[in-house]
Amino acid sequence: MISTAIRVARVGSAAELAAAILMVAGFPALMLAALVPSVPAFAAAAAVTYLADHYLHHKGSYLINRLGKVRAGLPIRFLIRELLLVLLLARLSLADNLIYYGAIACFIAFYGLQAPHGALVQLIRNRRRMPVVTRNVDLSSRIRIPDAPPYVLLHRSAEKMLHLDLAAVVGILIAAQVKSSLIGFVGIALTLTLATLYVLALAPYVWGRRIPPNAERVLAAVDEWLAEYKPETVLYFSGSKDSAYQVNMWLDTMEKLDSRPLIILRERVILANLAPTTVPVVCVPGGVHLMNLDLSTVRVALYAANVGKNIHLLRVPTMKHVFIGHGDSDKLASVNPYSKVYDEVWTAGRAGRDRYALADVGVRDEDIVEVGRPQLAPIRTWQGVPDGRMPTVLYAPTWEGWDGNPGNTSIVLAGENIVRELVAADPPVRVLYKPHPFTGTVSQEAAAAHGRITALVEKAAAERAADPRFVPDPAAQARAAAELQRVEARLAQLSGAGSDRVDEAEASRDGLLDTATHEEVARLRAEWNDAYWRSFPTWEHRVITGAEPPLYDCFNVSDAMVSDISSVVSDFIASGKPYAVTDSAGVGAEEFKRNNTAVRAAVILTNSAAGLGELLSAVRDPAADPLAEDRRELKQYLLGPDEPTSLEQFNAAVADLALKAETRNVGLRSRDAAALDQAEAETAAEAELTDAVSGQRVPAAGDTGGATPA
């Protein structure tokens, strides 16, 4: 019941739901208290609405946004409360009292100050909004970017400004209760003084040296930096906040390129969710600005997603364009006809090439290059379950997708059956449940199934913790927890905790990442990962959501995986560990294997989880694993050979394509030069001919040309 109400109200928790109910119910209570009239009741209801409103804003509740859309936004709620306070004064027979007129004058003046306050805040934000936002780009030596106003002035500024009426409201209520106007006027004076000071504090940031440079100067500075840096290989990405992982997975590869790398993003929200990197990053939201950037030195552009905004860079003919994707699977997205627009399509192994051939979407075989998967380097090869440790099975289903195809994910039809079988397995296994971050964003059924699976895992974990057969090591876990706390504190310090307090102009100015710091962060993340897995028993079931620990770390602590058709399966194959894939659409094992290359060495599960015992048997006795050799062969087919390494293959492909781009550009320049020379030669010949003709005398009538007439 509560979960249904939470979903309908679009709030994130029971506490938010309670705050929403209190806020909505508080205004009728205010009206009733004003009509009665009762100062204590009005004060209590007002306190409830203030606190509930503030809590929902602090939580960033979706409900607050919706109220604004239906004309019940923050200013309206404050105005209604103040009007009801005036009504209370009238009902208390204070309409002839000075405090009544003082309250009306106060609220008129107070709302009069909202306009300059709002205008200043918006003007400051607009002027500090950069046309290009950067990281690891030296802009400070080229343009002057002043400090932003103090964080406290701009953060949730409208809410802060409106809450300054609290002094007047409290003072007027006390004045009404004690029948003395003095305290009311003190509150009124305090509210108006604070509001005026707030406006005056913002005013200096809209003129003089506190104004950032205009768009033209910023763009010129970026072009100047590009001309000096001379980027050669670009990773281009556009997408939503939730798709940031698609570009993050390529950051390490970009850092290890032999050529000079550059990352171009199109949305500010992606930049905000970009993992730390030493590669220069340029975020260009405007298409016109992007098309006007000087990218003349770039020879190879890499695209991690097929999106409409790719056209803004695809139009540049001096570079070669490559689709590298953000995973390798048998899904339709992996053979999108859109891929025809690229000069080349890079796949992990032979399977990707064959996939395009079978799909027949217009991508030519000669335009496909096998480069392996450089991101898979952290995945460790399986050596069997260590002695004394319980086998761990990872359940990592993909999300439901946009098209409602039942074959997209196992979470709706099979998820509960799979997890129920795993937590009840005998001999026991540990279950790690890590769903796709998009799970439940489209389908309510998927969201509900995720909730039930989470509850199932957590219940099984609680039961196992109470089972005397499973004995934890509190001292070791306490040491690991202390290590986690230490590492997290240091990471927060190094990774810019509180960086949300810095606006994009300051972030661009001060965005040069220190290499030593970056390396320390990488080391600390490895330490965090190690401490995380030691912070709870090796037999404890676990639900893992969010970015940490990463999926590949879950691979490394697992001995087997259950998943769906997605790049997760292809990546897991790199480990050589047993895995199972669910035939959620019920097409049958043979048809399922025929249609999906990555499952040819998998245990195929039905929606009832039939076949799971075969997977567990392979984990418990690797010597009797019937699919071990199939997995080795499939690994090479899907991901390419182990030697040369994927990174070496990737760098070679970049260098080869850069050479093709340069060859094309040199040839074009040669043709243009030859055409220009020919045009100049023709022009010169025409000029000579004209001069020759104009130098001849045209014979007159009867002119014999010097001959003597007979």
LUMLO-550865 format. One record per residue (C-alpha): x, y, z; residue in one letter. Coordinates in steps of 0.2 Angstrom, whole numbers, padded with zeros to 4 digits, always signed. Each point is the difference from the previous one (the first is absolute). Example, Ala and Ser with C-alpha at 12.3 -4.5 7.8 and 13.67 -1.06 7.14 Angstrom:
+0062-0022+0039A+0006+0017-0003S
END
This chain:
+0000+0000+0000M+0014+0012+0005I+0010-0005-0015S-0014+0004-0012T-0003+0017+0008A+0018+0004-0001I+0000-0005-0019R-0016+0010-0003V+0006+0016+0009A+0017-0002-0009R+0010+0001+0017V+0015-0010+0004G-0004-0006+0018S-0013-0002+0013A+0008+0015+0009A-0003+0011-0016E-0017-0007-0002L-0004+0005+0018A+0007+0018-0003A-0010+0002-0016A-0016-0005+0010I+0004+0012+0014L+0004+0014-0012M-0016-0002-0010V-0011-0002+0015A+0008+0014+0009G-0007+0014-0011F-0019-0005+0003P+0005-0001+0019A+0007+0018-0002L-0016+0006-0007M-0010-0008+0013L+0011+0007+0014A-0002+0017-0008A-0019-0001-0001L-0002-0007+0018V+0011+0011+0004P+0014-0008+0010S+0018+0007+0001V+0007-0016+0007P-0008-0011-0012A+0005+0011-0015F+0018+0000+0007A+0001-0019+0001A-0007-0002-0017A+0012+0013-0007A+0014-0009+0008A-0005-0016-0008V-0001+0008-0018T+0017+0008+0002Y+0009-0015+0006L-0009-0012-0012A+0004+0011-0015D+0018+0002+0005H+0002-0018+0002Y-0007-0004-0017L+0011+0013-0008H+0015-0007+0009H-0004-0017-0007K-0002+0007-0017G-0017-0008-0001S-0009-0002-0017Y-0016+0005+0008L+0007+0018+0003I+0003+0001-0019N-0017-0006-0004R-0008+0013+0012L+0009+0014-0009G-0008-0007-0017K-0017+0001+0007V+0002+0018+0006R+0002-0005+0018A+0019+0004+0000G+0010+0007+0015L-0004+0018-0002P-0019-0004+0000I+0001-0011+0015R+0009+0014+0010F-0012+0013-0006L-0015-0010+0005I+0007-0003+0017R+0003+0019+0002E-0018+0004-0007L-0007-0012+0013L+0010+0009+0013L-0008+0016-0005V-0017-0008+0001L+0004-0006+0018L+0004+0018+0005L-0017+0005-0007A-0009-0014+0009R+0008+0005+0016L-0008+0018-0002S+0017+0008-0003L-0004+0007-0017A+0001+0018+0008D+0016-0004+0008N+0017+0006-0006L+0007-0018-0001I-0014-0004-0013Y+0006+0014-0012Y+0018-0004+0004G-0002-0018-0005A-0008+0005-0016I+0013+0013-0004A+0014-0013+0005C-0006-0013-0011F-0003+0012-0015I+0018+0006+0002A+0007-0017+0003F-0007-0006-0016Y+0006+0015-0009G+0017-0005+0005L-0002-0017-0008Q+0001+0007-0017A+0017+0009+0001P+0006-0015+0010H-0006-0013-0014G+0007+0011-0014A+0017+0001+0008L+0001-0018+0003V-0005-0004-0017Q+0012+0013-0008L+0015-0007+0010I-0004-0018-0005R-0002+0005-0018N+0016+0010-0001R+0010-0014+0009R-0007-0013-0012R+0014-0005-0011M-0003-0004-0019P+0014-0013+0002V+0003-0008+0017V+0017-0009+0002T+0011-0011+0010R+0019-0002-0001N+0000+0015-0012V+0011+0015+0005D-0012+0015-0002L+0006+0010+0015S+0015+0005-0010S-0010+0007-0014R-0015+0008+0007I-0005+0007+0017R-0014-0010+0009I-0005+0008+0016P-0005-0009+0016D-0019-0005+0001A-0011+0008+0013P+0001-0009+0017P-0009-0016-0001Y-0012+0005+0013V-0007+0014-0010L-0005-0010-0016L-0004-0017+0007H-0019-0002+0001R-0001+0019+0000S-0018+0001-0003A-0004-0011+0015E+0012+0010+0011K-0007+0017-0005M-0018-0005+0003L+0004-0008+0017H+0006+0017+0006L-0019+0004+0003D+0002-0012+0015L+0005+0015+0012A-0015+0010-0005A-0012-0015+0001V+0007-0004+0018V+0000+0018+0005G-0018+0003-0006I-0007-0016+0008L+0008+0005+0017I-0007+0017-0002A-0017-0007-0003A+0001-0011+0015Q+0006+0012+0013V-0009+0015-0008K+0016+0010-0002S+0005+0007-0017S+0018+0003+0005L+0007-0017-0002I-0010-0001-0017G+0009+0015-0007F+0017-0007+0006V-0003-0016-0010G-0006+0010-0015I+0015+0011+0001A+0012-0015+0001L-0009-0008-0015T+0002+0015-0011L+0017+0004+0005T+0007-0018-0003L-0009+0000-0017A+0007+0017-0005T+0018-0006+0005L-0002-0016-0010Y-0004+0010-0015V+0015+0012+0003L+0012-0015+0003A-0004-0006-0018L+0001+0016-0009A+0019+0002-0001P+0001-0016-0010Y-0009+0007-0015V+0013+0013-0005W+0018+0004-0001G+0014-0013+0002R-0012-0012+0008R-0008-0004-0017I+0007-0015-0009P+0006+0002-0018P-0013+0000-0014N-0003-0015-0011A+0011+0006-0014E+0015+0002+0011R-0002-0017+0008V-0002-0009-0017L+0015+0010-0006A+0010-0006+0015A-0005-0018-0003V+0005+0001-0019D+0017+0007+0006E+0002-0015+0012W-0005-0012-0014L+0013+0008-0012A+0013-0002+0013E-0005-0018+0006Y-0003-0007-0018K-0012-0014+0005P+0001-0015-0012E-0013-0013+0007T-0017+0006+0007V-0012-0010+0010L-0017+0008-0003Y-0016-0004+0011F-0017+0007+0002S-0014-0008+0011G-0010+0001+0016S+0007+0001+0018K-0003-0019+0002D+0010-0004-0015S+0016+0008+0007A+0007-0018+0003Y+0001-0002-0019Q+0014+0013-0002V+0008-0004+0017N+0004-0017-0006M+0011+0007-0013W+0010+0013+0011L+0014-0012+0004D+0002-0005-0018T+0001+0018-0005M+0013+0004+0013E+0011-0014-0007K-0001+0005-0019L+0016+0003-0009D-0008+0015-0008S-0005+0016+0008R-0018-0003+0007P-0015+0012+0002L-0017-0004+0007I-0015+0010-0007I-0016+0000+0010L-0016+0008-0005R-0010+0001+0016E+0005+0008+0017R-0008-0014+0010V+0012-0012-0008I+0015+0010+0005L-0007+0001+0018A+0000-0019+0000N+0016-0003-0009L+0013-0010+0009A+0016+0008+0004P+0012+0000-0015T+0017+0008-0005T-0007+0002-0018V-0005+0017-0005P-0019+0002+0000V-0010+0013-0010V-0019+0000+0003C-0009+0010-0014V-0019+0000+0002P-0003+0011-0015G+0001-0008-0017G+0006+0016-0009V+0014+0003+0013H+0006-0018-0003L-0001+0002-0019M+0011+0016+0001N+0013-0008+0011L+0017-0002-0008D+0002-0019-0001L+0011+0001-0015S+0014-0011+0008T-0012-0014+0005V+0001-0016-0011R-0010-0013+0009V-0017+0003+0008A-0007-0014+0011L-0018-0002+0004Y-0007-0010+0015A-0018+0002-0004A-0012+0002-0015N-0009+0017+0004V-0006+0014-0011G+0012+0013+0006K+0014-0011-0008N-0004+0009-0016I+0008+0016+0006H+0017-0008+0000L-0003-0013-0014L-0001+0014-0012R+0018+0004+0001V+0009-0009-0015P+0018+0003+0006T-0001-0014+0013M-0005-0018+0000K-0015-0005+0010H-0002-0017+0010V-0013-0008+0010F+0007-0009+0015I-0016-0002+0010G-0001-0003+0018H-0001-0018+0001G-0001-0016-0011D-0016-0010-0001S-0013-0008-0011D-0013+0013+0003K-0007+0010-0015L+0009+0016+0006A+0017-0009-0004S-0004-0001-0018V-0010+0016-0002N-0002+0006-0019P+0006+0017+0006Y+0018-0007+0001S+0001+0002-0019K+0004+0019+0003V+0017-0005+0007Y+0016-0003-0010D+0003-0015+0011E-0008-0011+0013V+0011-0007+0013W-0005-0016+0009T+0008-0011+0013A+0002-0016-0010G-0006-0010-0015R-0017-0001+0007A-0004+0018-0002G+0005-0001-0018R-0011-0015-0003D-0014+0009+0009R+0000+0014-0013Y+0001-0012-0014A-0015-0010+0006L-0010+0016+0004A+0003+0007-0018D-0002+0018+0006V+0012+0007-0013G+0016+0000+0009V+0013-0007-0011R+0012-0013+0006D+0015+0009-0005E-0005+0015+0011D+0000-0012+0016I+0016-0001+0010V+0002-0012+0015E+0009+0009+0014V-0004-0010+0016G-0007+0008+0016R+0013+0010+0009P-0012+0003+0014Q+0001-0019+0005L+0018+0000+0006A-0006+0001+0018P-0010-0016-0001I+0010-0014+0008R+0000-0018-0008T-0009-0013+0011W+0011-0012+0010Q-0015-0009+0009G-0008+0003+0017V+0014+0003+0013P+0001-0013+0013D-0011+0005+0015G-0010+0012-0009R-0019-0002-0004M-0003+0002-0019P-0007+0017-0005T-0013+0002-0014V-0003+0017-0007L-0018+0004-0007Y+0002+0015-0012A-0015+0002-0010P-0002+0013-0013T-0014+0013-0001W-0017-0001-0008E+0005+0010-0016G-0012+0013-0009W-0010-0012-0010D-0008-0012+0013G+0008-0015-0008N-0002-0014+0013P+0017-0007-0005G+0010+0016+0005N+0001-0005+0018T-0003-0014+0012S-0004+0010+0015I-0019+0001-0003V-0004-0019-0004L+0015-0009+0007A+0009+0011+0012G-0009-0006+0016E+0001-0018-0005N+0019+0001-0003I+0004+0009+0016V-0012-0012+0010R+0009-0015-0007E+0017+0008+0003L-0003+0005+0018V-0007-0018+0004A+0014-0009-0009A+0008-0015+0009D+0015+0000+0002P-0002+0019+0003P+0006+0014-0011V+0001+0019+0002R-0011+0011-0011V+0005+0017-0006L-0014+0009-0008Y+0006+0015-0011K-0014+0006-0012P+0002+0012-0015H-0001+0018+0006P-0014+0003-0012F-0011-0014+0008T-0018+0006+0003G+0002+0017-0010T-0012-0006-0013V-0010-0014+0007S-0009+0000+0016Q+0000-0019+0000E+0019+0000-0001A+0001+0013+0014A-0012-0011+0011A+0010-0016-0004A+0016+0009+0005H-0008+0004+0016G-0006-0017+0004R+0017-0008-0005I+0009+0013+0011T-0011-0005+0015A+0003-0019-0004L+0019+0002+0001V-0001+0011+0015E-0011-0012+0009K+0011-0015-0005A+0015+0010+0007A-0008+0003+0016A-0005-0018+0002E+0018-0005-0004R+0007+0012+0013A-0011-0008+0013A+0005-0018-0005D+0014-0007+0012P+0008-0009-0014R+0006+0017-0007F+0013+0008+0012V+0006+0018-0004P+0016+0007+0005D-0005+0017+0008P+0018+0005+0003A+0005-0002-0018A-0016+0009-0006Q+0003+0014+0012A+0018+0003-0007R-0007-0001-0017A-0014+0013+0004A+0013+0011+0008A+0011-0001-0016E-0015+0004-0010L-0004+0015+0010Q+0018+0006-0001R+0001-0003-0019V-0017+0009-0003E+0005+0015+0010A+0016+0002-0010R-0009-0003-0017L-0013+0013+0005A+0015+0012+0003Q+0009-0004-0016L-0015-0002-0011S-0007+0017+0003G-0013-0003+0014A-0011+0015-0001G+0004+0003-0018S-0018+0003-0003D+0003+0017+0009R+0011+0005-0014V-0009+0007-0016D+0005-0005-0017E+0010+0016-0003A+0011-0003+0015E+0001-0019-0004A+0007+0004-0018S+0012+0012+0007R+0007-0011+0014D-0004-0017-0009G+0018-0005-0003L+0002-0018+0008L+0016-0004+0009D+0007-0016-0007T+0007-0005+0017A-0017+0003+0008T-0008-0010-0014H+0012-0015+0003E-0003+0001+0019E-0019+0000-0003V+0002-0016-0011A+0010-0008+0013R-0013+0004+0014L-0014-0006-0011R+0009-0017-0001A+0002+0001+0019E-0018+0004+0003W-0005-0015-0011N+0010-0012+0010D-0006+0007+0017A-0018+0000-0006Y+0000-0019-0004W+0009-0003+0017R-0013+0011+0010S-0013-0014+0000F+0001-0019+0000P+0004-0010-0016T-0016-0009+0002W-0012+0015+0002E-0012+0003-0014H+0001+0018-0006R-0011+0012-0011V+0012+0012-0009I-0006+0015-0008T+0008+0016-0006G+0017+0002-0008A+0010-0007+0014E+0006-0014+0000P+0002+0000-0019P-0007-0015-0010L+0017-0007-0004Y+0004-0001+0019D-0015-0010+0002C+0006-0011-0014F+0016-0003+0009N-0007-0005+0017V-0013-0011-0009S+0002-0018-0006D-0015+0000-0012A-0013+0012-0007M-0018+0000-0005V-0005+0014-0012S-0009+0004-0016D+0004+0004-0018I+0011+0015+0002S+0018+0006+0000S+0002-0006+0018V+0000-0018-0006V+0013+0004-0014S+0011+0008+0013D-0002-0014+0013F+0006-0012-0013I+0017+0008+0002A+0001-0008+0017S-0002-0018-0006G-0013-0003+0014K-0016-0010-0002P-0015+0010-0004Y-0019-0002-0004A-0011+0011-0010V-0019+0000+0001T-0011-0003-0015D-0013+0012+0006S-0010+0000-0016A-0001-0019+0000G+0006-0003-0017V+0009-0016+0005G+0018-0004+0003A+0005-0005-0017E-0008+0016-0008E+0007+0011+0014F+0017-0006-0003K-0002+0002-0019R-0006+0018+0002N+0013+0005+0013N+0018-0003-0002T+0005+0004+0018A-0011-0014+0007V+0008-0014-0010R+0011-0005+0015A-0014+0004+0013A-0011-0010+0011V-0018+0005-0007I-0013+0003+0013L-0019+0000-0002T-0010+0013+0009N-0003-0013+0014S+0019+0000+0003A+0001-0018-0007A+0018-0004-0004G+0008+0010+0015L+0006-0017+0007G+0011-0002-0015E+0008+0016+0003L+0003-0003+0019L+0008-0017-0004S+0012+0008-0012A+0005+0012+0014V+0002-0013+0013R+0010-0013-0011D+0009+0009-0014P+0008-0016-0006A-0018-0006-0005A-0005+0016-0008D-0006-0005-0018P+0001+0018-0007L+0017+0005+0005A+0008-0003-0017E-0015+0008-0008D+0003+0016+0010R+0018+0001-0005R-0004-0001-0018E-0014+0012+0002L+0011+0013+0009K+0012+0001-0015Q-0015+0001-0012Y-0008+0014+0010L+0014+0010+0007L+0015-0004-0012G+0017-0008+0004P+0009+0004+0016D+0016+0005-0009E+0003+0013-0006P-0010+0009+0015T-0016+0009-0004S+0009+0016+0004L+0013-0003-0013E-0013-0005-0013Q-0010+0016+0004F+0015+0011-0001N+0005-0008-0017A-0018+0003-0006A+0001+0018+0005V+0017+0002-0009A-0006-0008-0016D-0016+0010-0001L+0010+0016+0004A+0011-0004-0015L-0015-0003-0011K-0007+0017+0005A+0016+0009-0003E+0003-0009-0017T-0018+0006-0005R+0004+0018+0006N+0017+0001-0009V-0008-0007-0016G-0014+0013+0001L+0012+0014+0003R+0011-0007-0015S-0015+0000-0011R-0006+0017+0006D+0018+0007-0004A+0001-0008-0017A-0017+0007-0004A+0005+0017+0006L+0016-0001-0010D-0010-0006-0016Q-0012+0014+0003A+0014+0013+0002E+0009-0007-0016A-0017+0001-0010E-0002+0018+0006T+0018+0004-0005A-0003-0007-0017A-0016+0009-0002E+0009+0016+0005A+0014-0003-0013E-0012-0004-0014L-0010+0016+0004T+0016+0010+0000D+0005-0007-0016A-0016+0003-0008V-0001+0018+0006S+0017+0003-0007G-0004-0004-0018Q-0007+0014-0011R-0016-0003-0008V+0001+0003-0019P-0011+0014-0007A-0010+0000-0016A+0011+0000-0016G+0015-0004+0011D+0012-0011-0010T+0010-0004+0014G+0016+0008-0007G-0002-0008-0017A+0002+0010-0016T-0016+0000-0011P+0002-0007-0017A
END
